[in-house]
Each structure stands twice: as C-alpha cells, then as structure tokens.
Amino acid sequence: MDNSSGVGVLDKAALVLSALESGPATLAGLVGATGLARPTAHRLAVALEHHRMVARDMQGRFILGPRLAELAAAAGEDRLLATAGPVLTHLRDVTGESAQLYRRQGDMRICVAAAERLSGLRDTVPVGSTLTMKAGSSAQILLAWEEPERLHRGLQGARFTATALSGVRRRGWAQSIGEREPGVASVSAPVRGPSNRVVAAVSVSGPIERLTRHPGRMHAQAVIDAATRLSEALRRS
C-alpha cells in the first residue's frame, strides 16, 4: 500500500476517509475508490461511523462525519486564542463588564480566555474554569446549533428549553438571568469557524443590578460584534 504507516488498519481507515473527501459514497463506491474488499470497507465505515468520523446522508450513503469538524475546530484553537485577547479587552471596555470566551469540552464548557473589569466588583470566570452545559447563555450558544441528537441529549436536565434555543438561533445571541448563578446575568454570541460551525461562545457577565433583567438589550450588539471579529479571524487563518 502506498504511504503505508506500518499500521494496516489505520492506513485502511485513512483510505476510507480520503475517499469520502470528494463527496458521498455508497459501499460499492467506497470499494471502488479504496480497493478494499467489500467486507473490510463496510466494517471500517461502520466503525468510523460509531466514532462519528463517518455519517450517512438521507440516501444512506457514507459521508464525512461531524467529529472531523470538531477536531478541525480544536486545531484552530491556538488561532482563536491568539485573537481573543484584544477582542475580549475591547468588549470589556465597551460594555464595562467582564468578558469571557468559552469552548465546549464534552458535556462541560471551559473558559479559555477572559478579560476582567478593571475596577469595582469583578465578575469574570477564571481561565481554565469548567462550567455546566445545562445553564448559562454561553451554554445555550454552544448547544443551539448542535446536530439534533446531541441537542436533544443536551436539553435533558437543562435550565433552558428547546423553544428558548430556537429563539437563540433566530436572534443570533443568548441571554441568561440568574440561570447558572443567582444574581448574575450574561449575554453570549457564537464564534464560527471556516466551515460556519459554532466553535466557541463570547460572553459578557455581571450582576443583574448592572445588566438588568434584559441584558441583551444593553449588550447583545457589542457581543455579536466581538464574535464576528473572532469568526473573521478564523476564516482568514
């Protein structure tokens, strides 16, 4: 086999993924493109499907799976973090509130960058903090555009509903009022990678006394603008 790594099963799995790069394929199409025996091609495609590296389209053909987009997004995290600092600082200065950047990590979300308020009560979440995906505006953002199965699973036990997430998708931003922590409000918007997949959420957060019970009215546009700047940086890279 050309370009053999010496690990046969990985070489064959790579052949399957490479064959799907050009578009959907039936099992017969995979066999023809890879030169693998039909049982081997089927076994590998189904195994890759189990790991979400391969999926099926409406016609039952094999296609590249959503896990590959997630891995590609993770590979872009360094580019995201390189841009995040000045964008979050500007967002903090414009809103007067602490600003954070979250990425999903399994069933949790992690704060990967933050800009604290310079004076007064500081409400930022420390970088590295792991928070629930069941509450908070950034959790809504990171879940709202997920594939249906993961969306349904993520809603189980959540403080928000499918109807709320439908509103998030329509508006393009989310807000929460005392949802994750009593007395704290937040507004978040999605950061999208080159494939338009949501890869992170930009947020501002602070006490309800400052952000009011309608924080989106105050800060949604500034948060959207910050998310757009980060999305554009990822597309350029």
C-alpha positions as a LaTeX table, in Angstrom:
\begin{tabular}{lrrr}
\hline
Residue & $x$ (\AA) & $y$ (\AA) & $z$ (\AA) \\
\hline
Met1 & 0.00 & 0.00 & 0.00 \\
Asp2 & 1.35 & 3.46 & $-0.89$ \\
Asn3 & 2.26 & 5.72 & 2.02 \\
Ser4 & 1.93 & 2.84 & 4.45 \\
Ser5 & 2.46 & 3.72 & 8.10 \\
Gly6 & 3.01 & 0.11 & 9.04 \\
Val7 & $-0.32$ & 0.04 & 10.93 \\
Gly8 & $-2.60$ & $-1.57$ & 8.40 \\
Val9 & $-5.98$ & $-0.85$ & 9.97 \\
Leu10 & $-5.19$ & 2.87 & 10.28 \\
Asp11 & $-3.96$ & 3.02 & 6.69 \\
Lys12 & $-7.23$ & 1.45 & 5.53 \\
Ala13 & $-9.34$ & 3.79 & 7.68 \\
Ala14 & $-7.43$ & 6.73 & 6.18 \\
Leu15 & $-8.25$ & 5.40 & 2.70 \\
Val16 & $-11.95$ & 5.39 & 3.57 \\
Leu17 & $-11.85$ & 8.96 & 4.88 \\
Ser18 & $-9.86$ & 10.16 & 1.86 \\
Ala19 & $-12.38$ & 8.52 & $-0.47$ \\
Leu20 & $-15.21$ & 10.44 & 1.23 \\
Glu21 & $-13.38$ & 13.76 & 0.87 \\
Ser22 & $-14.77$ & 14.13 & $-2.63$ \\
Gly23 & $-18.37$ & 13.54 & $-1.54$ \\
Pro24 & $-20.95$ & 10.92 & $-0.53$ \\
Ala25 & $-20.28$ & 7.27 & $-1.47$ \\
Thr26 & $-22.22$ & 4.02 & $-1.41$ \\
Leu27 & $-20.48$ & 0.91 & $-0.12$ \\
Ala28 & $-19.78$ & $-0.08$ & $-3.72$ \\
Gly29 & $-18.34$ & 3.37 & $-4.31$ \\
Leu30 & $-16.05$ & 3.00 & $-1.29$ \\
Val31 & $-14.86$ & $-0.39$ & $-2.52$ \\
Gly32 & $-14.09$ & 1.05 & $-5.94$ \\
Ala33 & $-12.31$ & 4.12 & $-4.57$ \\
Thr34 & $-10.22$ & 2.35 & $-1.94$ \\
Gly35 & $-9.56$ & $-1.04$ & $-3.49$ \\
Leu36 & $-10.53$ & $-2.64$ & $-0.18$ \\
Ala37 & $-12.52$ & $-5.87$ & $-0.01$ \\
Arg38 & $-16.24$ & $-5.20$ & 0.43 \\
Pro39 & $-16.45$ & $-6.70$ & 3.98 \\
Thr40 & $-13.39$ & $-4.71$ & 5.05 \\
Ala41 & $-14.71$ & $-1.44$ & 3.62 \\
His42 & $-18.07$ & $-2.00$ & 5.32 \\
Arg43 & $-16.53$ & $-2.90$ & 8.67 \\
Leu44 & $-14.26$ & 0.16 & 8.67 \\
Ala45 & $-17.01$ & 2.56 & 7.54 \\
Val46 & $-19.37$ & 1.32 & 10.26 \\
Ala47 & $-16.60$ & 1.54 & 12.90 \\
Leu48 & $-15.78$ & 5.10 & 11.80 \\
Glu49 & $-19.50$ & 5.91 & 11.94 \\
His50 & $-19.55$ & 4.72 & 15.56 \\
His51 & $-16.86$ & 7.29 & 16.32 \\
Arg52 & $-18.76$ & 9.99 & 14.34 \\
Met53 & $-15.91$ & 10.32 & 11.82 \\
Val54 & $-18.28$ & 8.96 & 9.18 \\
Ala55 & $-22.03$ & 9.55 & 8.94 \\
Arg56 & $-24.87$ & 8.80 & 6.48 \\
Asp57 & $-26.81$ & 11.17 & 4.28 \\
Met58 & $-30.56$ & 10.99 & 3.57 \\
Gln59 & $-29.93$ & 8.35 & 0.88 \\
Gly60 & $-27.93$ & 6.17 & 3.28 \\
Arg61 & $-24.62$ & 6.96 & 1.57 \\
Phe62 & $-21.46$ & 7.35 & 3.63 \\
Ile63 & $-20.24$ & 10.92 & 4.20 \\
Leu64 & $-17.59$ & 12.56 & 6.38 \\
Gly65 & $-18.86$ & 12.80 & 9.95 \\
Pro66 & $-19.25$ & 15.69 & 12.41 \\
Arg67 & $-16.37$ & 14.57 & 14.63 \\
Leu68 & $-13.92$ & 15.66 & 11.90 \\
Ala69 & $-15.31$ & 19.20 & 12.04 \\
Glu70 & $-14.92$ & 19.19 & 15.81 \\
Leu71 & $-11.30$ & 18.10 & 15.54 \\
Ala72 & $-10.64$ & 20.73 & 12.88 \\
Ala73 & $-12.16$ & 23.34 & 15.19 \\
Ala74 & $-9.92$ & 22.22 & 18.05 \\
Ala75 & $-6.90$ & 22.50 & 15.76 \\
Gly76 & $-7.85$ & 26.13 & 15.23 \\
Glu77 & $-7.98$ & 26.89 & 18.95 \\
Asp78 & $-4.48$ & 28.42 & 19.01 \\
Arg79 & $-5.52$ & 30.84 & 16.26 \\
Leu80 & $-8.68$ & 31.64 & 18.21 \\
Leu81 & $-6.78$ & 32.33 & 21.43 \\
Ala82 & $-4.20$ & 34.48 & 19.64 \\
Thr83 & $-7.01$ & 36.79 & 18.53 \\
Ala84 & $-9.17$ & 36.55 & 21.65 \\
Gly85 & $-7.11$ & 38.77 & 23.96 \\
Pro86 & $-7.57$ & 42.13 & 22.23 \\
Val87 & $-11.16$ & 41.33 & 21.20 \\
Leu88 & $-12.21$ & 40.49 & 24.77 \\
Thr89 & $-10.38$ & 43.54 & 26.11 \\
His90 & $-12.26$ & 45.76 & 23.67 \\
Leu91 & $-15.57$ & 44.07 & 24.58 \\
Arg92 & $-14.87$ & 44.65 & 28.28 \\
Asp93 & $-14.05$ & 48.30 & 27.64 \\
Val94 & $-17.16$ & 48.88 & 25.52 \\
Thr95 & $-19.59$ & 47.19 & 27.93 \\
Gly96 & $-17.84$ & 47.84 & 31.25 \\
Glu97 & $-18.39$ & 44.16 & 32.11 \\
Ser98 & $-16.18$ & 41.10 & 32.38 \\
Ala99 & $-15.80$ & 39.24 & 29.07 \\
Gln100 & $-15.15$ & 35.54 & 28.51 \\
Leu101 & $-14.58$ & 33.05 & 25.71 \\
Tyr102 & $-15.91$ & 29.50 & 26.15 \\
Arg103 & $-15.38$ & 26.29 & 24.23 \\
Arg104 & $-17.30$ & 23.07 & 24.66 \\
Gln105 & $-15.39$ & 20.12 & 26.10 \\
Gly106 & $-17.57$ & 17.00 & 26.20 \\
Asp107 & $-20.53$ & 17.63 & 28.50 \\
Met108 & $-18.95$ & 20.75 & 30.00 \\
Arg109 & $-17.71$ & 24.14 & 28.80 \\
Ile110 & $-14.36$ & 25.62 & 29.62 \\
Cys111 & $-13.34$ & 29.26 & 29.87 \\
Val112 & $-10.33$ & 29.56 & 27.54 \\
Ala113 & $-9.85$ & 33.34 & 27.70 \\
Ala114 & $-11.16$ & 36.25 & 29.78 \\
Ala115 & $-10.85$ & 40.00 & 30.38 \\
Glu116 & $-11.70$ & 41.24 & 33.88 \\
Arg117 & $-13.25$ & 44.54 & 34.84 \\
Leu118 & $-10.53$ & 46.95 & 35.84 \\
Ser119 & $-12.24$ & 48.22 & 39.00 \\
Gly120 & $-15.10$ & 47.50 & 41.31 \\
Leu121 & $-16.71$ & 44.09 & 41.69 \\
Arg122 & $-15.03$ & 41.61 & 39.37 \\
Asp123 & $-17.36$ & 39.00 & 37.93 \\
Thr124 & $-15.11$ & 37.22 & 35.48 \\
Val125 & $-14.73$ & 33.46 & 35.37 \\
Pro126 & $-11.05$ & 32.41 & 35.77 \\
Val127 & $-9.41$ & 30.96 & 32.66 \\
Gly128 & $-9.49$ & 27.18 & 32.90 \\
Ser129 & $-12.77$ & 27.08 & 34.82 \\
Thr130 & $-15.08$ & 24.25 & 33.82 \\
Leu131 & $-18.79$ & 25.04 & 33.92 \\
Thr132 & $-22.02$ & 23.23 & 33.20 \\
Met133 & $-23.61$ & 22.93 & 29.77 \\
Lys134 & $-27.02$ & 22.87 & 31.43 \\
Ala135 & $-27.28$ & 26.58 & 32.30 \\
Gly136 & $-25.98$ & 29.97 & 31.21 \\
Ser137 & $-26.10$ & 31.96 & 27.98 \\
Ser138 & $-22.83$ & 30.55 & 26.59 \\
Ala139 & $-24.11$ & 27.00 & 27.19 \\
Gln140 & $-27.18$ & 27.92 & 25.14 \\
Ile141 & $-24.95$ & 29.18 & 22.32 \\
Leu142 & $-22.71$ & 26.09 & 22.34 \\
Leu143 & $-25.76$ & 23.78 & 22.21 \\
Ala144 & $-28.21$ & 25.67 & 19.98 \\
Trp145 & $-26.64$ & 24.74 & 16.63 \\
Glu146 & $-25.70$ & 21.14 & 17.51 \\
Glu147 & $-26.94$ & 18.17 & 15.48 \\
Pro148 & $-30.44$ & 17.02 & 16.61 \\
Glu149 & $-29.34$ & 14.00 & 18.65 \\
Arg150 & $-26.75$ & 15.93 & 20.67 \\
Leu151 & $-29.19$ & 18.85 & 21.02 \\
His152 & $-31.87$ & 16.57 & 22.45 \\
Arg153 & $-29.39$ & 14.93 & 24.82 \\
Gly154 & $-28.04$ & 18.31 & 25.94 \\
Leu155 & $-31.51$ & 19.57 & 26.83 \\
Gln156 & $-32.06$ & 16.78 & 29.37 \\
Gly157 & $-31.88$ & 18.42 & 32.79 \\
Ala158 & $-31.09$ & 21.84 & 31.30 \\
Arg159 & $-32.38$ & 25.13 & 32.76 \\
Phe160 & $-33.43$ & 26.21 & 29.25 \\
Thr161 & $-35.80$ & 24.65 & 26.70 \\
Ala162 & $-35.83$ & 23.71 & 23.02 \\
Thr163 & $-38.09$ & 26.73 & 22.43 \\
Ala164 & $-35.51$ & 29.00 & 24.05 \\
Leu165 & $-32.76$ & 27.60 & 21.81 \\
Ser166 & $-34.96$ & 28.15 & 18.76 \\
Gly167 & $-35.11$ & 31.82 & 19.77 \\
Val168 & $-31.33$ & 31.86 & 20.18 \\
Arg169 & $-30.85$ & 30.56 & 16.62 \\
Arg170 & $-33.30$ & 33.13 & 15.28 \\
Arg171 & $-31.72$ & 36.11 & 17.12 \\
Gly172 & $-28.11$ & 35.00 & 16.90 \\
Trp173 & $-27.45$ & 35.64 & 20.62 \\
Ala174 & $-28.48$ & 34.32 & 24.04 \\
Gln175 & $-29.05$ & 35.79 & 27.48 \\
Ser176 & $-29.44$ & 34.33 & 30.94 \\
Ile177 & $-30.70$ & 35.91 & 34.15 \\
Gly178 & $-29.73$ & 34.01 & 37.30 \\
Glu179 & $-29.72$ & 30.78 & 35.31 \\
Arg180 & $-26.32$ & 29.40 & 36.34 \\
Glu181 & $-25.68$ & 31.56 & 39.41 \\
Pro182 & $-28.24$ & 33.62 & 41.39 \\
Gly183 & $-27.86$ & 37.35 & 40.87 \\
Val184 & $-25.69$ & 37.04 & 37.74 \\
Ala185 & $-26.76$ & 37.86 & 34.18 \\
Ser186 & $-24.94$ & 37.27 & 30.91 \\
Val187 & $-25.15$ & 37.70 & 27.14 \\
Ser188 & $-23.39$ & 35.43 & 24.61 \\
Ala189 & $-22.94$ & 35.08 & 20.84 \\
Pro190 & $-21.44$ & 32.36 & 18.62 \\
Val191 & $-17.95$ & 32.27 & 17.13 \\
Arg192 & $-17.93$ & 30.31 & 13.87 \\
Gly193 & $-15.04$ & 28.51 & 12.20 \\
Pro194 & $-14.29$ & 28.39 & 8.46 \\
Ser195 & $-17.00$ & 25.73 & 7.92 \\
Asn196 & $-19.54$ & 28.00 & 9.70 \\
Arg197 & $-19.71$ & 25.58 & 12.62 \\
Val198 & $-20.04$ & 27.16 & 16.07 \\
Val199 & $-16.65$ & 26.61 & 17.76 \\
Ala200 & $-16.90$ & 28.96 & 20.76 \\
Ala201 & $-19.09$ & 31.44 & 22.60 \\
Val202 & $-18.19$ & 35.02 & 23.53 \\
Ser203 & $-19.87$ & 36.34 & 26.68 \\
Val204 & $-20.16$ & 39.30 & 28.99 \\
Ser205 & $-21.40$ & 38.74 & 32.52 \\
Gly206 & $-22.14$ & 40.77 & 35.62 \\
Pro207 & $-24.64$ & 41.32 & 38.42 \\
Ile208 & $-28.28$ & 41.69 & 37.45 \\
Glu209 & $-28.25$ & 45.09 & 39.18 \\
Arg210 & $-25.97$ & 46.38 & 36.40 \\
Leu211 & $-27.06$ & 44.26 & 33.45 \\
Thr212 & $-30.77$ & 44.43 & 34.39 \\
Arg213 & $-33.24$ & 41.63 & 33.69 \\
His214 & $-32.92$ & 42.36 & 29.96 \\
Pro215 & $-29.13$ & 42.19 & 29.44 \\
Gly216 & $-29.47$ & 41.51 & 25.72 \\
Arg217 & $-30.96$ & 44.96 & 25.16 \\
Met218 & $-27.82$ & 46.51 & 26.61 \\
His219 & $-25.04$ & 44.33 & 25.29 \\
Ala220 & $-26.17$ & 41.94 & 22.54 \\
Gln221 & $-24.80$ & 44.06 & 19.70 \\
Ala222 & $-21.38$ & 44.51 & 21.32 \\
Val223 & $-21.13$ & 40.77 & 21.99 \\
Ile224 & $-22.21$ & 39.94 & 18.42 \\
Asp225 & $-19.59$ & 42.37 & 17.07 \\
Ala226 & $-16.87$ & 40.67 & 19.15 \\
Ala227 & $-17.96$ & 37.22 & 18.00 \\
Thr228 & $-17.94$ & 38.41 & 14.38 \\
Arg229 & $-14.36$ & 39.72 & 14.73 \\
Leu230 & $-13.21$ & 36.35 & 16.07 \\
Ser231 & $-15.08$ & 34.44 & 13.36 \\
Glu232 & $-13.49$ & 36.61 & 10.65 \\
Ala233 & $-10.03$ & 35.99 & 12.16 \\
Leu234 & $-10.58$ & 32.22 & 12.00 \\
Arg235 & $-11.71$ & 32.42 & 8.38 \\
Arg236 & $-8.61$ & 34.41 & 7.41 \\
Ser237 & $-6.21$ & 32.00 & 9.09 \\
\hline
\end{tabular}
